[in-house]
Amino acid sequence: MNPNVNAIIKNTVEQFKSTFNTYPDIILTSPGRINIIGEHTDYNEGFVLPAAIDKYIVFAISKRNDNVCKLYSIDLKDFHQFNLNEIKKNEKLWANYLMGVVNEFKGLESKIGGFNCAFSGNIPIGAGLSSSAALECGLAYALNELFNLTLDKLTLAKLCQRAENHFVGVKCGIMDQFANLFGQENFAIMLDTRYLKYKHYPLQLNDYAIVIADSKIKRELASSEYNLRREQCEMVVKILQKYNPEIKALRDVTTNMLENFKEEINKNDPFFNNTLYKRAKFVVEENERVLKTCEYLTKEDMQSIGKLMYESHIGLRNLYEVSCQELDLLVDIALNHPSALGARMMGAGFGGSTINLVLKNELEDFVSNLKTKYHNLTGKSVDVHIINITKGTSKVNIE
């Protein structure tokens, strides 16, 4: 555990004690995540390649002897409490993520009681590192431990996804929650989102570093455009199902199939300009890139992985059209530096972060060059995070 996280743990425990006048029963760390490659493939029942990272939300929690749940966000200095028998969505988004999880636990046979909870963290908000899944999974893991429910990690991941889908109202896939709970130090997770089968692949960075560049551009279009992309993918599936009823999602479509039916797809395209074809082409090729990246990980071929990352960005920019000027600029600046092997936008798009694969011995110069050129060209600053691959949500020794 790095010193910064130790400081957050210490502060969280102190704040818990002063707020609730008792010691926590459980302390745990819940990580953010990156996605190396495999963007917008999860809701198409495809493949993703995420990993848990050493940016965390730290939870301190204890049982109460009633049905009251008290939540304290240390960083926001904000407090929210509710009764287990009356859970209602409110204007506090952070509280909704947590209440959604509690609401899902209420539907289980094993029951939970009231609790006190305080949390604090260093996952940048809005950077695409999934602070929301860290909130959800951290609390779910804590309640599972606190009330001895013995639910497995997959059950918890599904529960947290349901909380976000139904209570918060974000139609996310399961990737973020899965990465949070199944992360392993120095391993990426290849997840088949249709069957929820997974395999850990070694991510031995050695001479390389993963750098996150947060554009701090708010993803205002991401939600509406995300839903539109889902709809467009589903439209392609419906067109192709007329010819092959076994196609259930773009996961089942090959490059050859897409080319063979390109004319038919375009003929049924209400958006014109080959839009539906372009969306499908990106998803089909992105699934192939995930599988290739896994091969290269086993060979420790970082050069080839870097090239696939850039190919992914080109597809996200030109075919899926979810990038933005600032993300494109960050990728271009990165790839014009001799130390960069690859770069791409990461996440839903229209803002957020880029992920960069960089030679360690030129890391300082890379970061300085990125910050300076981005500021000179846009007048804006960029936040840079050098991250390590870590384990998923886990308890901290209370001593």
Disulfide bonds with the S-S distance in Angstrom:
none
